[in-house]
Amino acid sequence: MSAALHIEWIKLVRSRLWWITVLAITVGAAAGGLFMFISLHPLKARDLGLLGAKAQLATLEPTWPSYYGLLAQTVAIGGFLIFGMVVLWMFGREFADHTAKDLLALPTSRTTIVIAKFAIAAAWCLVLTIFLFTLGTALGTVLGIPGFGLRVCASGAGRVVATAALTMALVTVLGLAASIGRGYLAAVGVLFAVLFTAQIVAALGYGPWFAFSVPAMHAGITGDQDRPTAFGYATVALVAGICVSATARWWQRADHAN
Amino acid sequence: MQTSPTPVVAVRELVKHYGAVRAVDGVDFTVTAGEIYALLGLNGAGKTTTIRMLLSMISPTSGSVSLFGEPVTPTARHLWSKVGYLVETPAAYPELTVRQNIAVMARLKRMPAHTVDTTVERLGLTPYADRRSRELSLGNQQRLGLAKALLGQPALLILDEPANGLDPAGVTEIRQLLKDLAAAGAAILLSSHILAEVAKLATRIGIIHHGKMITEIAASDLALHARRRLEIGSRDQRAAARILAEAGYPPQPAGQLLALTADDAVTSPDRIATVLVAAGCPPTHLAIREDDLETVFLRLTRQETHP
């Protein structure tokens, strides 16, 4: 397993993906900071025009819990796109670059390679999450959000990391889609389908029970009182379990004819 | 490396159907240690599908494949430490250098680190070792693919079109390298549609067509399958044809010339010349021609299509 993990890590850090995802998550943190600036300084924000007016409508409180909630929502929505990109690249590139065939008849098993891909994807997503939290906290400090303390920071970190873990669990579906679709395209289709479906299901009021709506609800996008059900959390674990095992099984059993 | 009485590769009644398409339709062959066995066939004949089944990339519809006496299954991964392969076009991670690509494969194959430099040198890739693989020429990409296959000197090498993209010097170099490996006891299975190359490299050839093994021949016997014919030209070809037919040598048209394939005509062209001279139609051209390898191959495959 260590060889497969090392190889996947090398492939990731030598690619363009790492800085693209760092850039994307930086934009997420900057957007959170911008909204917090608007909340902290509504008069100055009014000078921003339409953006300022919309930020006022969001009724964002200028507090650390509110700010960390915003970062958690960034992880839930933007993270699905960014983490999803990591997973679909890790699997899809093997087909786009025609390197998948070189991974099929090796002393290192196909299942090990699949698990290593998911593990490194998860590790990189965790790095991105920590980066987002650290950068967000630094921005919040610079902006002068009142009431910072160890407890509020730990609580915020727990919320952001838990949301990231839920999101990471769900993007495993993109590893399966990129494998079955033998490339990026099918996985990109699934990515958008999942995002749209999660919005619609949440709007219909079934979000607490629907796996793909759970991370955003956990982050507090629908308010702190409206949290996912235990069943909702269980479906997230179920989706991850099914997708990881189905991906491993597909690599093991499918006909790799091209 | 010791030779073993058990074939390194044993393929029995191998079949792969995709719906109504019979990609491979009952192929049998064996490859022993020290042998270079070539699967020869046109594009789409079933060579690559057979190779993919050998490597457990595709499950056979029926039949069996064993390597080193053990059945090939998706979980029999211990077999792969003894196998190097290159299937279809070579592929590499474009953002990694040549050395890094080989190092990645060495780690996955659980080879010691020093094998990377040895292999880089062996395949003549030292000048390109620190170049990203996306910057390589087609020939050097092929060398990189071969380098990954040759890592650790495997007991079985499976190479799909190994000479693809190589320049003439590269082809000669790789041919010698493969011959040296076989001489050291490795079994080599390769596929190709270039008969001339196969004839220079292989010890045995299996001709595969429409998914079926048409025939297996020793490369040294390939010349025996080449037909010879006597080509005849004269100032009046119609008269010459009539004279030869009356003498018991009915000719076949061969472009502007006439051709005789009967053994006694081919072995005694002087007798044919005498017949024509005596009938007042002396030959202006008399030559013995032998099929080239491509003609032999095309005739063998055509016989299968139109028996």
Interface residues (C-beta under 8 A of the other chain):
Chain A: A3 A4 H6 I7 I10 K11 R14 S15 R16 D97 H98 T99 K101 D102 L103 L104 A105 L106 P107 T108 S109 R110 I113 Q252 R253 D255 H256 A257
Chain B: T49 R52 L55 S56 M57 I58 S59 P74 T75 R77 H78 W80 S81 V83 Y85 V87 E88 T89 A91 A92 Y93 P94 E95 L96 Q100 V104 M105 R107 L108 K109 R110 K148
